[in-house]
Amino acid sequence: MILTNIESVPGYKILAQYGLVSGSTVRAKNFVLDFGAGIKNTFGGELKSYTELLMESRKEAVNRMKEQAQMMGANAIINVRFATSAVTAGAAEVYAYGTAVKVEPVEG
């Protein structure tokens, strides 16, 4: 599955457009992460446990988006975007979306 955040896939032509596809996941923090983050907030530095949590969340959202596109017959997703939102205290949604298309290489 080809993913791009632009309106086309360089070197390919779009044969069909299937519409919007998306994937999301909601993840909650846990006490251990909160405790470690509180210490880091006091002294500064990257909150690596949260960075890893968000990376996993983005990966899961993208995988769900790709599965939806594959079920439609697409082999690429263009205009891929991410959004996040707080769902409740301590939990956030990561949402990935784009346009599912079928592409083929341009002969030339």
BELRAGI-V238778 format. One record per residue. SS is DSSP state (H for helix, E for strand, - for the rest). D_CENTER is the distance of its C-alpha to the mean C-alpha in Angstrom with 1 decimal. Layout:
ss->[SS	SS]
d_center->[D_CENTER	D_CENTER]
//
This chain:
ss->[-	E	E	-	-	-	-	-	-	-	-	E	E	E	E	E	E	E	E	E	E	E	E	E	E	E	E	E	-	-	H	H	H	H	H	H	H	H	H	H	H	H	H	-	-	-	-	H	H	H	H	H	H	H	H	H	H	H	H	H	H	H	H	H	H	H	H	H	H	H	H	H	-	-	-	E	E	E	E	E	E	E	E	E	E	E	E	E	-	-	E	E	E	E	E	E	E	E	E	E	E	E	E	E	E	-	-	-]
d_center->[13.7	13.5	10.5	11.6	11.2	14.9	17.0	18.3	18.2	21.0	23.8	22.7	23.9	22.1	24.3	22.6	20.0	18.7	16.9	13.8	11.2	8.5	7.1	7.5	9.2	12.0	13.4	16.9	18.7	21.8	25.3	25.3	22.2	23.7	27.1	25.8	23.8	27.0	29.0	26.6	26.7	30.4	30.7	27.6	25.1	21.4	20.2	18.9	18.4	16.0	14.2	13.9	12.9	9.9	9.0	9.5	7.5	4.2	5.9	7.1	4.6	4.0	7.7	8.6	7.7	9.6	12.3	12.9	13.3	15.6	17.7	18.4	19.6	17.1	16.7	14.3	11.6	12.6	11.8	8.0	7.2	5.5	8.2	9.7	13.1	15.8	16.9	20.0	21.6	19.8	16.6	13.4	10.6	6.9	6.0	3.9	7.2	9.6	13.1	14.1	17.1	19.7	20.8	23.8	25.1	27.6	31.0	33.1]
//
